[in-house]
Amino acid sequence: MKYMLLMQFSEQTADFPGIGTWTAEELKAHIAFMKDTNRKLAEAGELVDAQGLAMPETARIVRSHAGGVPVVTGGPYPETKEFLAGYWIVDCDKPERAVEIAASVSAAPGPGGTPLNMPIEVRQVMSAPPGEM
């Protein structure tokens, strides 16, 4: 089964300083942790994909419009909403393994090397539409 692990943040819910305030050493340690996590998942044959995302101010919300021209707005903004910081897609034998991976990622180091304990949403990726459709 495939699972998507979503790393989400907001300034209201994070109990650590914003990444823009971290030292170069703290950023390097955080990135090294993520690379090591991805390497271990790949070696175990569980990694399908993993990506960090650009900061939320670069995001655009796009909606179709009756006139044919899409409506494009900015956002989301970290000061008002949660935003997606990155994701993993993993292929695991059991849902418990996806939760175990999420817990490990949640403990990525932040300022001073302290685990961030950030929220990681775990969602199963649908492999096919339900039979009744």
Backbone torsions as a table, in degrees:
resi	resn	phi	psi	omega
1	MET	NA	142.5	177.9
2	LYS	-100.5	143.5	179.4
3	TYR	-131.7	145.1	172.5
4	MET	-105.8	126.7	176.9
5	LEU	-105.5	117.4	-173.9
6	LEU	-107.4	122.8	178.3
7	MET	-95.3	111.2	-175.9
8	GLN	-118.6	146.7	179.5
9	PHE	-136.3	159.9	163.6
10	SER	-155.6	152.4	-179.9
11	GLU	-65.3	-27.2	-179.7
12	GLN	-74.6	-31.8	-173.9
13	THR	-102.0	-16.0	179.9
14	ALA	-76.5	132.5	177.8
15	ASP	-104.6	36.9	176.9
16	PHE	-146.0	159.0	-178.2
17	PRO	-65.5	151.8	177.6
18	GLY	-59.0	149.7	-174.9
19	ILE	-60.4	-23.7	177.8
20	GLY	-67.1	-14.0	180.0
21	THR	-100.9	-4.3	-177.3
22	TRP	-73.2	151.0	175.5
23	THR	-74.4	164.9	177.6
24	ALA	-59.3	-38.7	-179.9
25	GLU	-66.3	-39.2	178.8
26	GLU	-66.2	-41.1	177.0
27	LEU	-63.5	-43.8	179.3
28	LYS	-61.5	-42.1	179.5
29	ALA	-64.6	-40.9	179.1
30	HIS	-63.8	-47.6	-179.7
31	ILE	-65.3	-40.2	177.5
32	ALA	-61.5	-39.7	177.1
33	PHE	-60.9	-46.4	-179.2
34	MET	-64.1	-43.1	178.3
35	LYS	-63.0	-41.4	179.0
36	ASP	-64.9	-41.2	176.6
37	THR	-59.5	-47.9	-179.5
38	ASN	-63.0	-39.5	178.5
39	ARG	-62.0	-46.8	-179.5
40	LYS	-63.5	-41.2	178.5
41	LEU	-65.3	-40.0	178.3
42	ALA	-64.5	-44.1	179.1
43	GLU	-62.6	-31.7	179.1
44	ALA	-82.1	-4.6	-178.7
45	GLY	75.6	18.6	-177.2
46	GLU	-101.4	-17.2	-175.9
47	LEU	-83.5	122.8	172.8
48	VAL	-97.6	-48.4	179.0
49	ASP	-162.9	153.1	174.6
50	ALA	-153.1	134.2	-179.5
51	GLN	-146.9	139.4	166.5
52	GLY	-89.4	152.1	-177.9
53	LEU	-112.9	153.7	176.8
54	ALA	-63.1	163.7	-178.5
55	MET	-59.2	152.0	-172.5
56	PRO	-62.8	-23.6	179.7
57	GLU	-66.8	-13.5	176.7
58	THR	-88.7	-8.3	-176.8
59	ALA	-73.3	152.1	174.9
60	ARG	-132.5	138.8	175.4
61	ILE	-100.4	126.2	-176.6
62	VAL	-119.0	131.6	176.1
63	ARG	-129.5	141.3	174.1
64	SER	-67.5	160.1	-177.7
65	HIS	-137.9	144.8	-177.9
66	ALA	-56.3	-30.0	179.9
67	GLY	-76.9	-2.9	178.9
68	GLY	92.7	-20.7	178.6
69	VAL	-94.3	124.1	-178.7
70	PRO	-65.6	150.4	175.0
71	VAL	-94.7	122.5	-177.4
72	VAL	-118.5	124.7	177.4
73	THR	-126.9	161.3	177.3
74	GLY	-78.6	168.8	174.1
75	GLY	115.5	174.4	-1.7
76	PRO	-72.9	163.9	-179.6
77	TYR	-113.8	133.3	-174.2
78	PRO	-61.4	-26.0	-178.0
79	GLU	-76.1	-12.9	-177.7
80	THR	-121.1	-24.1	-173.8
81	LYS	-140.9	163.3	169.4
82	GLU	-70.4	151.3	176.3
83	PHE	-136.9	150.6	-179.4
84	LEU	-81.3	121.7	-178.1
85	ALA	-97.4	-24.2	-179.6
86	GLY	176.8	176.1	-179.1
87	TYR	-154.8	161.1	170.4
88	TRP	-129.0	143.8	164.9
89	ILE	-115.7	121.3	-177.4
90	VAL	-120.9	153.3	178.4
91	ASP	-117.0	109.3	-173.3
92	CYS	-124.2	154.2	176.8
93	ASP	-73.9	-31.4	-175.2
94	LYS	-135.0	149.0	176.6
95	PRO	-61.4	-29.7	179.9
96	GLU	-61.9	-33.3	178.4
97	ARG	-67.7	-39.2	177.3
98	ALA	-61.6	-40.2	177.8
99	VAL	-65.5	-39.9	178.2
100	GLU	-61.7	-43.7	178.3
101	ILE	-63.7	-44.3	179.4
102	ALA	-59.9	-41.5	179.5
103	ALA	-63.7	-39.0	178.6
104	SER	-65.1	-46.1	179.4
105	VAL	-63.8	-36.7	179.9
106	SER	-57.4	-29.8	-176.4
107	ALA	-89.1	16.9	177.8
108	ALA	-53.5	143.5	-177.9
109	PRO	-71.2	144.2	175.8
110	GLY	-122.1	-149.0	-179.8
111	PRO	-54.8	132.2	179.9
112	GLY	69.9	9.8	-179.2
113	GLY	81.0	1.0	-179.4
114	THR	-69.6	132.9	177.5
115	PRO	-58.1	137.0	-177.8
116	LEU	-74.0	-29.3	-176.0
117	ASN	50.5	43.9	-178.3
118	MET	-76.4	150.8	179.3
119	PRO	-71.4	132.7	175.9
120	ILE	-123.1	116.2	177.9
121	GLU	-82.6	133.3	178.6
122	VAL	-111.2	122.7	179.5
123	ARG	-135.5	133.1	177.0
124	GLN	-71.0	138.7	176.1
125	VAL	-85.0	127.4	180.0
126	MET	-68.4	132.5	-179.7
127	SER	-94.4	-23.6	179.7
128	ALA	-161.1	157.2	177.9
129	PRO	-65.6	152.7	176.7
130	PRO	-56.7	150.1	-176.1
131	GLY	-57.2	-31.3	-177.1
132	GLU	-77.1	-5.7	-178.8
133	MET	-80.4	NA	NA
